[in-house]
Amino acid sequence: MFKRIKSFAILLVGLMILSIGQPVMANEGGSNIGVVNPMAYQYLFDCSSLYTLNGTSIGVSGTTQTYTNVSKITTTVYLEKKTSSGWSVVKSWTSSTNSSSYSSTSGSYIGIPGTTYRVRSLHIASNGGLTETNSSYTSSFTVD
C-alpha cells in the first residue's frame, strides 16, 4: 500500500513540474531574430491533467485555474488510447463555470487490459472578449 502511495505521489510531483512550464513563441522582429521569449497568459494560471489506475478502472481529471475570476472557464478531459496511427479519443468529460477562477472535470472508465492510454485536457478561459486556451497531457500508461 505504501509503495502505491509513494508511486502516486511521485507521479503527481512530476506532473506538477511539467505543468509549471510556460509556452514560448519566437520573436520575429528587430535584431532579436531567433530569440525565444516566454508567452504570458493574461488569465490562465495553471492547467493540469491527472489519472489514477486501479486494476482496469481509470480515473481521469483536469483542472483549470486563472489568476482572477473570469466570465467563463471550460475544462474538457479526453481519455485517449494509442492506435497504430496515433491517439484516438475513447471518451470525454466537460464542465464549465461562470464568474470563477477554477474549474475541474473528472470521470472514470473501465480500460481494456493491454491497451495504452493517456489523458489530455483542453483548458479555456474567456473574459471580456478575450479567450485563452491551453492543453495539458499525462504520460502514457498501460492497463494490466
MDAnalysis code that builds the backbone (N, CA, C; Angstrom):
import MDAnalysis as mda
import numpy as np

u = mda.Universe.empty(432, n_residues=144, atom_resindex=np.repeat(np.arange(144), 3), trajectory=True)
u.add_TopologyAttr("name", ["N", "CA", "C"] * 144)
u.add_TopologyAttr("resid", np.arange(1, 145))
u.add_TopologyAttr("resname", ["MET", "PHE", "LYS", "ARG", "ILE", "LYS", "SER", "PHE", "ALA", "ILE", "LEU", "LEU", "VAL", "GLY", "LEU", "MET", "ILE", "LEU", "SER", "ILE", "GLY", "GLN", "PRO", "VAL", "MET", "ALA", "ASN", "GLU", "GLY", "GLY", "SER", "ASN", "ILE", "GLY", "VAL", "VAL", "ASN", "PRO", "MET", "ALA", "TYR", "GLN", "TYR", "LEU", "PHE", "ASP", "CYS", "SER", "SER", "LEU", "TYR", "THR", "LEU", "ASN", "GLY", "THR", "SER", "ILE", "GLY", "VAL", "SER", "GLY", "THR", "THR", "GLN", "THR", "TYR", "THR", "ASN", "VAL", "SER", "LYS", "ILE", "THR", "THR", "THR", "VAL", "TYR", "LEU", "GLU", "LYS", "LYS", "THR", "SER", "SER", "GLY", "TRP", "SER", "VAL", "VAL", "LYS", "SER", "TRP", "THR", "SER", "SER", "THR", "ASN", "SER", "SER", "SER", "TYR", "SER", "SER", "THR", "SER", "GLY", "SER", "TYR", "ILE", "GLY", "ILE", "PRO", "GLY", "THR", "THR", "TYR", "ARG", "VAL", "ARG", "SER", "LEU", "HIS", "ILE", "ALA", "SER", "ASN", "GLY", "GLY", "LEU", "THR", "GLU", "THR", "ASN", "SER", "SER", "TYR", "THR", "SER", "SER", "PHE", "THR", "VAL", "ASP"])
u.atoms.positions = np.array([
    [0.825, -1.195, 0.000],
    [0.000, 0.000, 0.000],
    [0.865, 1.252, 0.000],
    [1.913, 1.277, 0.868],
    [2.803, 2.431, 0.932],
    [3.517, 2.640, -0.391],
    [3.919, 1.544, -1.037],
    [4.614, 1.629, -2.323],
    [3.721, 2.286, -3.376],
    [2.436, 1.955, -3.365],
    [1.482, 2.512, -4.321],
    [1.277, 4.009, -4.071],
    [1.172, 4.392, -2.795],
    [1.003, 5.807, -2.442],
    [2.253, 6.586, -2.831],
    [3.429, 6.004, -2.574],
    [4.686, 6.660, -2.921],
    [4.778, 6.858, -4.435],
    [4.412, 5.850, -5.208],
    [4.437, 5.962, -6.668],
    [3.476, 7.029, -7.146],
    [2.286, 7.077, -6.549],
    [1.302, 8.085, -6.938],
    [1.801, 9.479, -6.597],
    [2.431, 9.648, -5.433],
    [2.962, 10.953, -5.026],
    [4.057, 11.410, -5.982],
    [4.938, 10.493, -6.387],
    [5.997, 10.837, -7.339],
    [5.394, 11.240, -8.668],
    [4.353, 10.548, -9.116],
    [3.672, 10.894, -10.360],
    [3.070, 12.290, -10.271],
    [2.404, 12.603, -9.164],
    [1.797, 13.926, -9.003],
    [2.846, 15.026, -9.011],
    [3.948, 14.830, -8.329],
    [5.015, 15.836, -8.307],
    [5.561, 16.038, -9.718],
    [5.785, 14.954, -10.433],
    [6.268, 15.059, -11.813],
    [5.313, 15.817, -12.703],
    [4.012, 15.548, -12.576],
    [3.024, 16.248, -13.387],
    [2.958, 17.721, -13.022],
    [3.100, 18.036, -11.739],
    [3.090, 19.438, -11.330],
    [4.289, 20.169, -11.917],
    [5.437, 19.530, -11.932],
    [6.634, 20.151, -12.502],
    [6.441, 20.394, -13.993],
    [5.861, 19.421, -14.702],
    [5.616, 19.582, -16.129],
    [4.619, 20.693, -16.418],
    [3.614, 20.862, -15.550],
    [2.585, 21.864, -15.812],
    [3.050, 23.278, -15.490],
    [4.168, 23.429, -14.802],
    [4.665, 24.752, -14.450],
    [5.284, 25.453, -15.657],
    [5.821, 24.710, -16.597],
    [6.474, 25.310, -17.760],
    [5.551, 26.229, -18.527],
    [6.118, 27.276, -19.104],
    [5.325, 28.230, -19.867],
    [5.546, 28.002, -21.350],
    [4.491, 28.191, -22.150],
    [4.685, 28.109, -23.589],
    [5.562, 29.265, -24.065],
    [6.235, 29.073, -25.172],
    [7.098, 30.123, -25.705],
    [6.740, 30.388, -27.148],
    [7.104, 31.584, -27.609],
    [6.928, 31.883, -29.027],
    [8.133, 32.689, -29.486],
    [8.494, 32.542, -30.737],
    [9.664, 33.217, -31.266],
    [9.357, 34.677, -31.542],
    [10.331, 35.511, -31.316],
    [10.242, 36.928, -31.636],
    [10.793, 37.107, -33.037],
    [9.943, 37.500, -33.984],
    [10.358, 37.579, -35.375],
    [10.779, 38.973, -35.806],
    [10.687, 39.963, -34.938],
    [11.005, 41.329, -35.348],
    [12.301, 41.821, -34.751],
    [12.847, 42.899, -35.331],
    [14.023, 43.548, -34.776],
    [15.277, 42.716, -34.897],
    [16.269, 43.051, -34.064],
    [17.556, 42.382, -34.128],
    [17.601, 41.106, -33.294],
    [16.509, 40.742, -32.673],
    [16.470, 39.551, -31.821],
    [15.896, 38.346, -32.552],
    [16.110, 38.251, -33.855],
    [15.566, 37.133, -34.625],
    [16.118, 35.833, -34.071],
    [15.226, 34.890, -33.816],
    [15.615, 33.597, -33.289],
    [15.605, 33.527, -31.771],
    [15.420, 34.669, -31.096],
    [15.354, 34.677, -29.642],
    [13.975, 34.193, -29.233],
    [13.918, 33.294, -28.257],
    [12.646, 32.758, -27.787],
    [12.282, 33.439, -26.473],
    [11.079, 34.030, -26.429],
    [10.599, 34.718, -25.234],
    [9.408, 33.979, -24.660],
    [9.227, 33.987, -23.320],
    [8.044, 33.344, -22.738],
    [6.774, 34.059, -23.181],
    [5.726, 33.286, -23.442],
    [4.438, 33.856, -23.811],
    [3.581, 33.871, -22.557],
    [3.202, 35.032, -22.113],
    [2.424, 35.144, -20.875],
    [0.937, 35.101, -21.183],
    [0.203, 34.467, -20.292],
    [-1.240, 34.474, -20.375],
    [-1.763, 35.573, -19.466],
    [-2.817, 36.221, -19.894],
    [-3.430, 37.245, -19.060],
    [-4.310, 36.602, -17.983],
    [-4.966, 35.480, -18.319],
    [-5.902, 34.852, -17.387],
    [-5.454, 33.474, -16.914],
    [-5.064, 32.588, -17.833],
    [-4.724, 31.218, -17.450],
    [-3.510, 31.186, -16.537],
    [-3.649, 30.482, -15.415],
    [-2.576, 30.385, -14.435],
    [-2.016, 28.967, -14.349],
    [-2.887, 27.973, -14.175],
    [-2.433, 26.597, -14.032],
    [-3.403, 25.661, -14.730],
    [-2.866, 24.740, -15.520],
    [-3.672, 23.773, -16.259],
    [-3.045, 22.402, -16.054],
    [-3.859, 21.414, -15.670],
    [-3.279, 20.098, -15.421],
    [-4.232, 18.972, -15.783],
    [-3.629, 17.820, -16.065],
    [-4.335, 16.567, -16.331],
    [-3.753, 15.504, -15.417],
    [-4.607, 14.658, -14.869],
    [-4.165, 13.581, -13.989],
    [-4.934, 12.302, -14.293],
    [-4.361, 11.173, -13.892],
    [-5.088, 9.910, -13.959],
    [-4.740, 9.068, -12.747],
    [-5.649, 8.149, -12.416],
    [-5.386, 7.117, -11.428],
    [-5.736, 5.790, -12.079],
    [-5.062, 4.765, -11.675],
    [-5.290, 3.442, -12.255],
    [-5.418, 2.448, -11.118],
    [-6.571, 1.761, -11.086],
    [-6.825, 0.752, -10.066],
    [-7.351, -0.492, -10.786],
    [-6.443, -1.412, -11.082],
    [-6.830, -2.562, -11.901],
    [-7.117, -2.076, -13.310],
    [-8.344, -2.313, -13.782],
    [-8.728, -1.815, -15.107],
    [-9.514, -0.503, -15.022],
    [-9.775, -0.030, -13.812],
    [-10.526, 1.212, -13.625],
    [-9.593, 2.425, -13.758],
    [-9.928, 3.297, -14.698],
    [-9.134, 4.502, -14.954],
    [-9.927, 5.709, -14.468],
    [-9.339, 6.480, -13.579],
    [-9.931, 7.742, -13.141],
    [-9.187, 8.875, -13.821],
    [-9.902, 9.845, -14.346],
    [-9.272, 10.962, -15.048],
    [-9.759, 12.280, -14.453],
    [-8.922, 13.296, -14.532],
    [-9.351, 14.624, -14.093],
    [-8.514, 15.684, -14.777],
    [-9.109, 16.861, -14.884],
    [-8.427, 18.029, -15.427],
    [-8.845, 19.240, -14.629],
    [-7.897, 20.134, -14.365],
    [-8.211, 21.362, -13.639],
    [-7.673, 22.568, -14.391],
    [-8.424, 23.648, -14.308],
    [-8.038, 24.912, -14.912],
    [-8.159, 25.989, -13.850],
    [-7.099, 26.761, -13.677],
    [-7.115, 27.844, -12.704],
    [-6.660, 29.133, -13.388],
    [-7.346, 30.231, -13.070],
    [-6.984, 31.535, -13.620],
    [-6.471, 32.440, -12.505],
    [-5.796, 33.516, -12.903],
    [-5.267, 34.464, -11.925],
    [-6.383, 35.145, -11.141],
    [-7.487, 35.474, -11.828],
    [-8.625, 36.154, -11.206],
    [-9.913, 35.535, -11.740],
    [-11.033, 35.918, -11.184],
    [-12.315, 35.449, -11.713],
    [-12.478, 35.909, -13.156],
    [-12.981, 35.014, -13.997],
    [-13.246, 35.327, -15.399],
    [-14.697, 34.975, -15.712],
    [-15.179, 35.428, -16.857],
    [-16.575, 35.189, -17.239],
    [-16.896, 33.693, -17.319],
    [-15.988, 32.928, -17.962],
    [-16.271, 31.507, -18.143],
    [-14.969, 30.716, -18.239],
    [-14.950, 29.574, -17.566],
    [-13.839, 28.625, -17.678],
    [-14.431, 27.282, -18.089],
    [-13.844, 26.678, -19.105],
    [-14.289, 25.359, -19.548],
    [-13.098, 24.407, -19.507],
    [-13.314, 23.250, -18.912],
    [-12.295, 22.202, -18.856],
    [-12.879, 20.952, -19.498],
    [-12.211, 20.466, -20.537],
    [-12.628, 19.230, -21.194],
    [-11.496, 18.219, -21.063],
    [-11.826, 17.036, -20.557],
    [-10.847, 15.968, -20.368],
    [-11.129, 14.873, -21.381],
    [-10.084, 14.448, -22.073],
    [-10.196, 13.377, -23.067],
    [-9.356, 12.184, -22.610],
    [-9.963, 11.003, -22.580],
    [-9.205, 9.779, -22.407],
    [-8.918, 9.273, -23.810],
    [-7.649, 9.086, -24.122],
    [-7.254, 8.661, -25.467],
    [-6.510, 7.335, -25.397],
    [-6.711, 6.504, -26.424],
    [-5.962, 5.246, -26.495],
    [-5.019, 5.303, -27.688],
    [-3.907, 4.606, -27.530],
    [-2.906, 4.585, -28.591],
    [-3.336, 3.613, -29.675],
    [-3.239, 4.077, -30.916],
    [-3.558, 3.235, -32.076],
    [-2.338, 3.209, -32.994],
    [-2.421, 2.448, -34.033],
    [-1.301, 2.357, -34.978],
    [-1.052, 3.687, -35.693],
    [-2.064, 4.560, -35.728],
    [-1.891, 5.837, -36.425],
    [-1.802, 7.036, -35.480],
    [-1.705, 6.796, -34.174],
    [-1.598, 7.909, -33.223],
    [-2.494, 7.695, -32.014],
    [-3.210, 8.750, -31.609],
    [-4.089, 8.706, -30.441],
    [-5.522, 8.903, -30.878],
    [-6.429, 8.138, -30.290],
    [-7.849, 8.194, -30.613],
    [-8.645, 8.445, -29.332],
    [-9.615, 9.371, -29.385],
    [-10.417, 9.693, -28.205],
    [-11.376, 8.538, -27.909],
    [-11.340, 8.064, -26.663],
    [-12.222, 6.999, -26.207],
    [-13.470, 7.603, -25.567],
    [-13.270, 8.612, -24.717],
    [-14.375, 9.246, -24.010],
    [-13.923, 10.636, -23.577],
    [-14.896, 11.547, -23.406],
    [-14.559, 12.891, -22.931],
    [-15.570, 13.352, -21.896],
    [-15.134, 14.266, -21.045],
    [-15.948, 14.861, -19.995],
    [-15.710, 16.362, -20.026],
    [-16.773, 17.167, -19.873],
    [-16.642, 18.625, -19.928],
    [-17.413, 19.265, -18.789],
    [-16.844, 20.330, -18.236],
    [-17.594, 21.159, -17.292],
    [-17.170, 22.608, -17.481],
    [-18.090, 23.507, -17.174],
    [-17.842, 24.943, -17.275],
    [-18.304, 25.624, -16.001],
    [-17.629, 26.701, -15.662],
    [-18.054, 27.532, -14.544],
    [-18.077, 28.973, -14.999],
    [-18.979, 29.753, -14.435],
    [-19.091, 31.170, -14.749],
    [-18.652, 31.991, -13.548],
    [-18.062, 33.143, -13.811],
    [-17.622, 34.067, -12.756],
    [-16.817, 33.343, -11.684],
    [-15.758, 32.679, -12.121],
    [-14.942, 31.884, -11.211],
    [-13.483, 31.949, -11.644],
    [-12.609, 31.401, -10.804],
    [-11.195, 31.306, -11.153],
    [-10.738, 29.846, -11.174],
    [-11.690, 28.907, -11.085],
    [-11.319, 27.493, -11.004],
    [-12.392, 26.628, -11.651],
    [-11.949, 25.633, -12.397],
    [-12.858, 24.656, -12.992],
    [-12.177, 23.298, -12.977],
    [-12.935, 22.264, -12.688],
    [-12.377, 20.913, -12.749],
    [-13.401, 19.960, -13.344],
    [-12.890, 18.918, -13.946],
    [-13.721, 17.880, -14.552],
    [-13.100, 16.538, -14.216],
    [-13.935, 15.555, -13.932],
    [-13.403, 14.213, -13.674],
    [-14.362, 13.166, -14.208],
    [-13.840, 11.975, -14.369],
    [-14.664, 10.871, -14.841],
    [-13.927, 9.566, -14.651],
    [-14.585, 8.488, -15.041],
    [-13.942, 7.176, -14.927],
    [-14.322, 6.318, -16.129],
    [-13.504, 5.301, -16.343],
    [-13.686, 4.431, -17.499],
    [-13.051, 3.089, -17.171],
    [-13.650, 2.018, -17.646],
    [-13.067, 0.688, -17.480],
    [-12.216, 0.404, -18.713],
    [-10.911, 0.321, -18.502],
    [-9.975, 0.121, -19.605],
    [-9.876, -1.329, -20.038],
    [-9.279, -1.509, -21.186],
    [-9.069, -2.842, -21.752],
    [-7.634, -3.263, -21.446],
    [-7.451, -4.413, -20.792],
    [-6.082, -4.863, -20.469],
    [-5.208, -4.915, -21.723],
    [-3.957, -4.453, -21.555],
    [-3.005, -4.438, -22.664],
    [-3.087, -3.190, -23.527],
    [-4.045, -2.322, -23.264],
    [-4.213, -1.107, -24.058],
    [-3.478, 0.060, -23.389],
    [-2.837, 0.894, -24.214],
    [-2.113, 2.059, -23.720],
    [-2.996, 3.289, -23.872],
    [-3.073, 4.066, -22.806],
    [-3.914, 5.267, -22.763],
    [-3.092, 6.483, -22.332],
    [-3.677, 7.661, -22.499],
    [-3.181, 8.898, -21.913],
    [-4.384, 9.803, -21.674],
    [-4.189, 10.844, -20.866],
    [-5.240, 11.822, -20.612],
    [-4.770, 13.153, -21.183],
    [-5.651, 13.790, -21.932],
    [-5.387, 15.114, -22.498],
    [-6.517, 16.021, -22.049],
    [-6.192, 17.244, -21.656],
    [-7.224, 18.199, -21.259],
    [-7.094, 19.479, -22.070],
    [-8.234, 20.051, -22.392],
    [-8.299, 21.345, -23.061],
    [-8.838, 22.346, -22.054],
    [-8.114, 23.440, -21.869],
    [-8.444, 24.452, -20.868],
    [-8.762, 25.759, -21.591],
    [-9.939, 26.331, -21.318],
    [-10.362, 27.566, -21.980],
    [-10.836, 28.559, -20.929],
    [-10.296, 29.777, -20.997],
    [-10.739, 30.865, -20.124],
    [-11.182, 32.021, -21.008],
    [-12.385, 32.551, -20.751],
    [-12.931, 33.655, -21.541],
    [-13.326, 34.789, -20.622],
    [-12.965, 35.989, -21.047],
    [-13.327, 37.164, -20.259],
    [-13.215, 38.403, -21.139],
    [-14.251, 39.223, -21.163],
    [-14.209, 40.497, -21.878],
    [-13.797, 40.400, -23.330],
    [-14.241, 39.393, -24.046],
    [-13.918, 39.267, -25.464],
    [-12.591, 38.574, -25.737],
    [-11.808, 38.271, -24.723],
    [-10.539, 37.568, -24.888],
    [-10.714, 36.115, -24.463],
    [-10.272, 35.187, -25.312],
    [-10.330, 33.762, -24.992],
    [-8.923, 33.195, -25.059],
    [-8.509, 32.521, -23.983],
    [-7.200, 31.876, -23.936],
    [-7.404, 30.371, -23.830],
    [-6.568, 29.614, -24.534],
    [-6.654, 28.155, -24.494],
    [-5.280, 27.563, -24.233],
    [-5.285, 26.387, -23.635],
    [-4.054, 25.649, -23.391],
    [-4.427, 24.170, -23.302],
    [-3.468, 23.302, -23.514],
    [-3.678, 21.862, -23.384],
    [-2.676, 21.298, -22.402],
    [-3.059, 20.224, -21.727],
    [-2.138, 19.500, -20.852],
    [-2.313, 18.010, -21.114],
    [-1.271, 17.248, -20.830],
    [-1.253, 15.814, -21.103],
    [-0.642, 15.066, -19.932],
    [-1.006, 13.813, -19.784],
    [-0.277, 12.935, -18.871],
    [0.666, 12.089, -19.718],
    [1.565, 11.388, -19.083],
    [2.347, 10.400, -19.780],
    [1.432, 9.225, -20.122],
    [1.840, 8.401, -21.032],
    [1.030, 7.240, -21.397],
    [1.146, 6.165, -20.310],
    [0.126, 5.312, -20.236],
    [0.110, 4.222, -19.266],
    [-0.661, 3.048, -19.880],
    [-0.311, 1.849, -19.441],
    [-0.938, 0.642, -19.993],
    [-1.720, -0.067, -18.898],
    [-2.945, -0.455, -19.226],
    [-3.798, -1.181, -18.293],
    [-3.349, -2.645, -18.278],
    [-3.134, -3.171, -17.080],
    [-2.704, -4.574, -16.934],
    [-3.888, -5.507, -16.919],
])
